[in-house]
Amino acid sequence: MSNSASGSAGSGPTGAAPTGRHPVLVVGAGPAGLSAALALRAAGLPATVLDRRTADTVRPGSRAAYLHGASLRSLEELRPGLGHEIAGRGLMWATKRSFWAGKEIYTRTYAPVTKDGLPPFTSLPQVVTEDLMAAACREAGVDFRWGVEVKSAESGPDGVRLVDAAGTEWRAEYVIAADGSRSPLRAAIGSPLEGPRSQNTFVVVDLEDDPAHPLPLERVFHYNHPAVGGRNVLMVPFAGGWRVDLNLLVDDDPEQYVSPEGLRRWIPKVMPASYGERVRWVSTYRFAQQVAEHFTDTHRRVLLTGEASHLFAPFGARGMNSSIPDAIRAVRAVQGALAAPGRPAAAAEVDRFAAERQEAARYNRACASTALEHMLAQRPSVWLRRRAAAAVAVAGRKAGAWLDSAPYGPKLAARGAAKTSY
Ligand SMILES: Cc1cc2nc3c(=O)[nH]c(=O)nc-3n(C[C@H](O)[C@H](O)[C@H](O)COP(=O)(O)OP(=O)(O)OC[C@H]3O[C@@H](n4cnc5c(N)ncnc54)[C@H](O)[C@@H]3O)c2cc1C
């Protein structure tokens, strides 16, 4: 797993003063903010990115390890070579396997296919993707301002005024808010997140590859794994390691599974024994399924993107993969608004962005909810359907294929006005 810092050695001097009024400012240098910065430069606009992190902060964990082909193609369009570079650092598995109570019910190996020379997906730690994106940003002339924490935002008919933790004022005609799940900008425009949180806890663990016990590159899902008391387990390889997701039961005490002793107890039951000593990151989650009430402010000057505007359970990998089209669409709206003949036309550009990406977010949430419901099987109808499919899965290929794909939600398809897969 990479230890390099996301966006290290940024081009802007940390804490440097703002330079006049910006046409657009990006707040946040995660995947959404980096995509927005690349899209701004591709559109010939200046890009300044503010982030509260220092240039050498390391963000741990594989997190959004699964980058879809659609995302690779978008990044390749923004910065030729970037999609290929990211794909070259990641890995792909050709085989998918599913088990029910320890018995294999489905396996399939795919022939490798490429579109525009890019793979259908790649798997690598999010920090590596962010490093490559940040390097591409620097080459494209993006101005990073690290160590700048935006504390307040005020929008008006003429633009936005931000104030950072040092009391410095930043002014822009438009602000692309890519400041993550706790987004201060979302709070400033008064747009609450709407939607539920799952009551179940999931444990997510990164394990470093063990060269002495290399494992085949396969994505493996276990329903009711007998070695861990019938809990579901997902195992996914990424460049440098393995990601293991354990679906705890409602009454489980997460501490029993994330403590060093707990990890040493259950990891060797689902992976070769040596992997119990190779834990590099562990976290617990209760997944939120939330979308912002509105994606822009009353003056149409702040545009919410990425996790500032939506939170999805990671099954189906819709988080980072949808942050990229969010950011690209936001930049198209800002570009249109800056060139618009008057305020109503400019506002209409931003409104179209907000409507399209909110529709896409609601669709993504619905897909992630379907996947989550299937995983948890709390509704009797879902539970029965799963059991019935498992009973015939070995003989009936269709039932096995359904059980194998259902934890990741409905198949990708371009939906609604957004016309994107995510
Ligand atoms: C366990 C886990 C697994 C996941 N798996 C996947 C997956 O397989 N595929 C997928 O697509 N997604 C996945 N995701 C989701 C993915 O990690 C997120 O969707 C993605 O990081 C969101 O990007 P973002 O740019 O919107 O926000 P972030 O990555 O959170 O970036 C926000 C940035 O804003 C900065 N910031 C915050 N507040 C301020 C402030 N006040 N001033 C200045 N800067 C600020 C932060 O420092 C940060 O750099 C997963 C997430 C988790 C937790």
The ligand as an SDF file (V2000), in Angstrom:
LIG
                    3D

 53 58  0  0  0  0  0  0  0  0999 V2000
  -14.5660    2.7040    3.8340 C   0  0  0  0  0  0  0  0  0  0  0  0
  -14.8970    3.4610    2.5960 C   0  0  0  0  0  0  0  0  0  0  0  0
  -14.8950    2.8020    1.4010 C   0  0  0  0  0  0  0  0  0  0  0  0
  -15.2060    3.4580    0.2290 C   0  0  0  0  0  0  0  0  0  0  0  0
  -15.1710    2.7580   -0.9510 N   0  0  0  0  0  0  0  0  0  0  0  0
  -15.4530    3.4020   -2.1020 C   0  0  0  0  0  0  0  0  0  0  0  0
  -15.3190    2.7380   -3.3590 C   0  0  0  0  0  0  0  0  0  0  0  0
  -14.9090    1.5650   -3.4280 O   0  0  0  0  0  0  0  0  0  0  0  0
  -15.6200    3.4410   -4.4980 N   0  0  0  0  0  0  0  0  0  0  0  0
  -16.0660    4.7550   -4.4400 C   0  0  0  0  0  0  0  0  0  0  0  0
  -16.3550    5.3480   -5.4970 O   0  0  0  0  0  0  0  0  0  0  0  0
  -16.1640    5.4210   -3.2610 N   0  0  0  0  0  0  0  0  0  0  0  0
  -15.8590    4.7790   -2.1000 C   0  0  0  0  0  0  0  0  0  0  0  0
  -15.8800    5.4640   -0.9040 N   0  0  0  0  0  0  0  0  0  0  0  0
  -16.2630    6.8760   -0.8680 C   0  0  0  0  0  0  0  0  0  0  0  0
  -15.1110    7.8110   -1.2060 C   0  0  0  0  0  0  0  0  0  0  0  0
  -14.0110    7.6340   -0.3280 O   0  0  0  0  0  0  0  0  0  0  0  0
  -15.6360    9.2300   -1.1000 C   0  0  0  0  0  0  0  0  0  0  0  0
  -16.8120    9.2990   -1.8760 O   0  0  0  0  0  0  0  0  0  0  0  0
  -14.6810   10.2710   -1.6210 C   0  0  0  0  0  0  0  0  0  0  0  0
  -13.5180   10.3910   -0.8370 O   0  0  0  0  0  0  0  0  0  0  0  0
  -15.3940   11.6190   -1.5710 C   0  0  0  0  0  0  0  0  0  0  0  0
  -14.5860   12.5550   -2.1670 O   0  0  0  0  0  0  0  0  0  0  0  0
  -14.8110   14.0980   -1.8800 P   0  0  0  0  0  0  0  0  0  0  0  0
  -13.7720   14.7830   -2.6890 O   0  0  0  0  0  0  0  0  0  0  0  0
  -16.2320   14.4500   -2.0740 O   0  0  0  0  0  0  0  0  0  0  0  0
  -14.5450   14.2900   -0.3120 O   0  0  0  0  0  0  0  0  0  0  0  0
  -13.2420   14.0210    0.5450 P   0  0  0  0  0  0  0  0  0  0  0  0
  -12.4140   12.9500   -0.0530 O   0  0  0  0  0  0  0  0  0  0  0  0
  -13.7000   13.8540    1.9440 O   0  0  0  0  0  0  0  0  0  0  0  0
  -12.4250   15.3870    0.4190 O   0  0  0  0  0  0  0  0  0  0  0  0
  -12.8410   16.5620    1.0820 C   0  0  0  0  0  0  0  0  0  0  0  0
  -11.6540   17.4910    1.2030 C   0  0  0  0  0  0  0  0  0  0  0  0
  -12.1110   18.7300    1.7380 O   0  0  0  0  0  0  0  0  0  0  0  0
  -11.1950   19.1750    2.7190 C   0  0  0  0  0  0  0  0  0  0  0  0
  -11.9380   20.0320    3.6450 N   0  0  0  0  0  0  0  0  0  0  0  0
  -12.9250   19.6710    4.4910 C   0  0  0  0  0  0  0  0  0  0  0  0
  -13.3670   20.7360    5.1830 N   0  0  0  0  0  0  0  0  0  0  0  0
  -12.6520   21.8000    4.7550 C   0  0  0  0  0  0  0  0  0  0  0  0
  -12.6470   23.1790    5.0960 C   0  0  0  0  0  0  0  0  0  0  0  0
  -13.4630   23.6730    6.0260 N   0  0  0  0  0  0  0  0  0  0  0  0
  -11.7800   24.0070    4.4540 N   0  0  0  0  0  0  0  0  0  0  0  0
  -10.9270   23.5190    3.5060 C   0  0  0  0  0  0  0  0  0  0  0  0
  -10.8850   22.2100    3.1710 N   0  0  0  0  0  0  0  0  0  0  0  0
  -11.7420   21.3670    3.7730 C   0  0  0  0  0  0  0  0  0  0  0  0
  -10.6620   17.8990    3.3580 C   0  0  0  0  0  0  0  0  0  0  0  0
   -9.3940   18.1060    3.9650 O   0  0  0  0  0  0  0  0  0  0  0  0
  -10.5790   16.9700    2.1510 C   0  0  0  0  0  0  0  0  0  0  0  0
   -9.3230   17.0340    1.5200 O   0  0  0  0  0  0  0  0  0  0  0  0
  -15.5460    4.8300    0.2730 C   0  0  0  0  0  0  0  0  0  0  0  0
  -15.5240    5.5260    1.4830 C   0  0  0  0  0  0  0  0  0  0  0  0
  -15.1960    4.8560    2.6360 C   0  0  0  0  0  0  0  0  0  0  0  0
  -15.1680    5.6370    3.9260 C   0  0  0  0  0  0  0  0  0  0  0  0
  1  2  1  0
  2  3  1  0
  2 52  2  0
  3  4  2  0
  4  5  1  0
  4 50  1  0
  5  6  2  0
  6  7  1  0
  6 13  1  0
  7  8  2  0
  7  9  1  0
  9 10  1  0
 10 11  2  0
 10 12  1  0
 12 13  2  0
 13 14  1  0
 14 15  1  0
 14 50  1  0
 15 16  1  0
 16 17  1  0
 16 18  1  0
 18 19  1  0
 18 20  1  0
 20 21  1  0
 20 22  1  0
 22 23  1  0
 23 24  1  0
 24 25  2  0
 24 26  1  0
 24 27  1  0
 27 28  1  0
 28 29  2  0
 28 30  1  0
 28 31  1  0
 31 32  1  0
 32 33  1  0
 33 34  1  0
 33 48  1  0
 34 35  1  0
 35 36  1  0
 35 46  1  0
 36 37  1  0
 36 45  1  0
 37 38  2  0
 38 39  1  0
 39 40  1  0
 39 45  2  0
 40 41  1  0
 40 42  2  0
 42 43  1  0
 43 44  2  0
 44 45  1  0
 46 47  1  0
 46 48  1  0
 48 49  1  0
 50 51  2  0
 51 52  1  0
 52 53  1  0
M  END
$$$$
